[in-house]
């Protein structure tokens, strides 16, 4: 009668462990929990990568403003002062010259205009890069959020597995004390318990690491307690599919690639500009002493001038420079075309991965119910003397493997959704 009662006790414990859903994580001291949207906002606000991308955008804006000054007149002044080592007759030993000028470029071969257009495109590229960085940061935040949820479930699963084995060990120790089983059964259950406790320590360590990553990514103390408002076992909405080329419309990195192609085309004009005629006009003056400088008297003389520069022969330098720029533009076009293929492939693979992981969720949940029933039957049969300890241990091992597979399937599905939204750049 005693083995039967112990069997019923173990059976009730196993039924509770196999059927009751996972409990909520320990709440932090203030009792609050963080949603995935709030966490993504916190990570975005703290992200060093995003701040660096914003600084790059500001740098591009300043560069554009600097190049724009090339269209405006320039004021400059050159000066010199000299003292002779020897004095001749009554001449002063010193002399100087100050020459201020205002110069306006009329035609610089198109260099300034091409450079300014390149700077404009560079600013647009910086905007696209900043937006793409924002998408990457968002994906990293979602991945870290779901990873923490998964690591917590893995840790709880191993803790339940240890509890199941300990419950069985109580029955085995009692039956051995009453002389119903051999010492080998006790040794086998002790070994299995030791292995389970070792795995429990590993999963707990993985959860702590995930917690550190979670907090560091948002700029919080690494050890801060966290309660998640959502988990990988929740019902997650399936994104609307953005097939093939439609995904390119939302990808900022692809837009940046197209802008780089246009920028490379402007670079051809920039490479040709130094070899075109250049025309500028200006006014200036000269303040200096008379020569020879007998009494230190000075005078100011003004002038207006026109400067024209016409390159004639540079041994094919222009042709080489333009050829290199055209090759660079062609390389940019091929890079954009390759990115287009990559995005199409990523979208198809991402959608397939999401559907497959969703199907795995349903399959593993069904298998988990079967494994739970098999564990109950095996444990009860062992209590009645109808099964061996090996049968029970095999049922336990099957249950924990399927349980962890179910957690992994939910985790893969959540990550697949986040990855697909990153690929299509739609949130």
C-alpha positions, 0 to 999 in steps of 0.5 A: 500500500505504501508504494502505491501512495508514494506513486500517487504523490509523485504522480500529482507532482508530475502532473502539476509540473507538466501541465501548469504554465510557467509562472511570471518572473520575480517582480522588481522592488517597485512592482513594475514590468517593462513592455517590449515597446518601452524597452526598445524606446529605452535602448534607442535613447541610450544607444551609442551607435545611434548617437554616433550615426547622428554625429555623422549626419551633423558632420555631413551637414557641416561639410555641405555648408563648408563646400557651399562657401565656395560659391561666395567671394573670398577675402584674403590678405598676404603680407611680408616684412624684411630687414636687410643685413646691410644699409646702402647710402641713406636707404632704410634697411626695412621694407614690407608689403601688405596685399589684400584681395577679394576674389570671386570665382566665375567658373571653376570648371564645375568643381565647386558645383560637383563637390556641393552636389556630392556633399548634398548626397552625402548628407542624404546618405548619412540620413539613410545610415542613421535610419538603418542604424535605428533599425539595427538597434531596434532589432538588437533590443527585440532580440535581447528582450526575447532572449531574456524571456527564453533564458528565464524559461530554460532556467525554470524548466531545469528547476522543474526537472530537478524537482521531478527527479528529487520527487522520484528519488524520495520514492526510490530511497523509500523503496530501497529502504523497504527492500523492494529495489536494488542499490543500482536504482538508487545509484542511477537516480542519484547520477541523474539528479547530479546531472540535472543540478549541473544543467540547472546551474548552467541555465541559471548562469545563462539567465544572469548573462542575459539579464546583464545584456538586457540592462547594459543595452539600455544603460541600466545597472547590470544586476537590476531586477527585471520583470517582462510584460511579454514573453515568448509564449505569448501570442505574437502578431504575424507581420504582413508580408512585403514580398521581394522588391516591395521590401526595398522601398522601406530599406534605408540601406538600399536607398543609401546604396542608390544615393552612392551610385548617384554620388559616384556619377557626380564624382566623374564631373568632379574628376573632370573639373580640374582640367577645365578652364577656370575663370575668376575676377577680383580687386586688390591693393598693395600697401608698401614703402617706396623703393628705394625706401629712403624715408619710410614713406608708404603708399597704397595702390589698388588694382582689378584683375581677371584670372584665366587658367586653361589646362592644355596637355597633361599626358592623359591625366584627365582621361585616367582620372575620369576613367577611374571615376567611371569605374568607381561608379560602375562598382557602386552600381554593382554593389547596389544590384547585389544588395537588391538580390540580398534583400530579396533573398533575405525577405524570402528566407525570413518569411520561410523561417518565420512560418517554419518556426510557427509550425514548430511551435504547434508541433512541440506543444503537442509533443509536450502534452504527450511527453507529460502523459508518458511521464505520468504513466511511467512514474505511476507504473514504477510505483506499482512495480510494473516498470523499471527505473530506466523506463522512468528516467527515459520518460523524464529525459524525453520530457525535458528534451521536448520541453526545452524544444518547445521553449526553443521553438517559441524563442525562434518564432519570436526572433524570426518575427523581429528579424523579418520586420528588420528585413522589411524595415516595417514596424 
